[in-house]
Each structure stands twice: as C-alpha cells, then as structure tokens.
Amino acid sequence: MYPANNEAVPYIKRASFKLPFGINLEKLGKFLEGRNMEIKIRKGVLTARTKETHIHVSGKGHVSVYSFKRIRSTYLCKRIAGFKTG
C-alpha cells in the first residue's frame, strides 16, 4: 500500500486507535478469516488484509486500519473490543 520511496498512495484512508485492554489475537483472527481476510500473527501483532483493506492489531490494544474504502471506525472498534482478554 506504500511505495518503496515512502510516498503515500493517494486516496488511502487511515484510522488508528488504542483500546484500554488487551486483545485475544487468535479469536480475532478466526473471526476475520470468516470475513475472507488473509491473516498473519507475528510477534504479538495480527495483520489481516484484503485487496482494499489492511488491519494491524497488537495484543496490547493498538489498532491501525488502512483502506481505499470508507472506514467505519466506530463499528470496527466495537467488533474488535468483543475479543478482549481476561
């Protein structure tokens, strides 16, 4: 989504937020796989992607979303919050 020379791709939208609790990445990964997203979990960070959207979620609650489509951040925040740990 970003070229090698670090110039931003036009028309990309970004949303990022911090949740006040940890996230169970395995359960969230299974949920996102059901949404036809490619999932990778490495070093405590879940990466999910489609052709239009990339989502990065850390186990500590940091969330970043990059998309060519409109981002419904309130909806995403509520859905991801459903997978909190503990």
C-alpha positions as CSV (number, residue, x, y, z in Angstrom):
1,M,0.0,0.0,0.0
2,Y,3.0,2.3,0.3
3,P,5.6,2.5,-2.4
4,A,9.3,1.8,-1.6
5,N,10.2,5.5,-1.5
6,N,7.6,6.0,1.3
7,E,5.4,8.4,-0.6
8,A,1.7,8.0,0.4
9,V,-0.6,6.3,-2.0
10,P,-3.4,8.8,-3.0
11,Y,-7.0,8.2,-1.7
12,I,-5.9,5.9,1.2
13,K,-7.8,6.4,4.4
14,R,-6.3,5.7,7.8
15,A,-7.8,5.1,11.2
16,S,-5.9,4.2,14.4
17,F,-7.0,4.0,18.0
18,K,-5.9,2.4,21.3
19,L,-8.2,0.2,23.3
20,P,-7.8,0.3,27.1
21,F,-7.4,-3.5,27.3
22,G,-5.6,-6.4,25.6
23,I,-7.0,-8.3,22.6
24,N,-7.1,-12.1,22.1
25,L,-5.5,-12.3,18.7
26,E,-6.3,-15.9,18.0
27,K,-10.0,-15.4,18.4
28,L,-10.0,-12.2,16.4
29,G,-8.0,-13.9,13.7
30,K,-10.6,-16.7,13.4
31,F,-13.4,-14.0,13.2
32,L,-11.6,-12.1,10.4
33,E,-10.8,-15.3,8.5
34,G,-14.6,-15.8,8.3
35,R,-14.7,-12.4,6.6
36,N,-12.4,-13.6,3.8
37,M,-9.3,-11.9,5.0
38,E,-5.7,-13.2,4.9
39,I,-4.4,-13.5,8.5
40,K,-0.9,-13.5,9.9
41,I,0.1,-13.3,13.6
42,R,3.8,-12.5,14.3
43,K,5.4,-11.1,17.4
44,G,2.2,-10.3,19.1
45,V,0.7,-8.4,16.1
46,L,-2.2,-9.6,13.9
47,T,-2.2,-8.5,10.3
48,A,-5.3,-9.0,8.3
49,R,-5.7,-7.9,4.7
50,T,-7.9,-7.9,1.6
51,K,-7.2,-6.1,-1.7
52,E,-8.7,-2.8,-0.3
53,T,-8.0,-3.0,3.4
54,H,-5.1,-3.7,5.8
55,I,-5.7,-4.1,9.6
56,H,-2.9,-4.3,12.2
57,V,-3.9,-5.2,15.8
58,S,-1.4,-5.6,18.6
59,G,-2.2,-7.8,21.7
60,K,-1.9,-4.6,23.8
61,G,-4.8,-2.9,22.1
62,H,-3.3,-0.7,19.4
63,V,-5.3,-0.9,16.1
64,S,-4.4,0.6,12.7
65,V,-6.6,0.4,9.6
66,Y,-5.6,1.4,6.1
67,S,-8.2,1.3,3.4
68,F,-9.3,2.6,0.0
69,K,-12.9,2.3,1.1
70,R,-14.7,4.3,3.8
71,I,-13.6,3.2,7.3
72,R,-16.4,2.7,9.8
73,S,-14.1,3.1,12.8
74,T,-16.8,3.0,15.5
75,Y,-18.1,-0.3,14.1
76,L,-14.5,-1.7,13.9
77,C,-13.7,-0.6,17.4
78,K,-16.9,-2.3,18.8
79,R,-16.2,-5.5,16.9
80,I,-12.5,-5.7,17.9
81,A,-13.4,-4.9,21.5
82,G,-15.5,-8.0,21.6
83,F,-12.3,-10.1,21.7
84,K,-10.7,-8.5,24.8
85,T,-8.6,-10.8,27.0
86,G,-9.5,-11.7,30.6
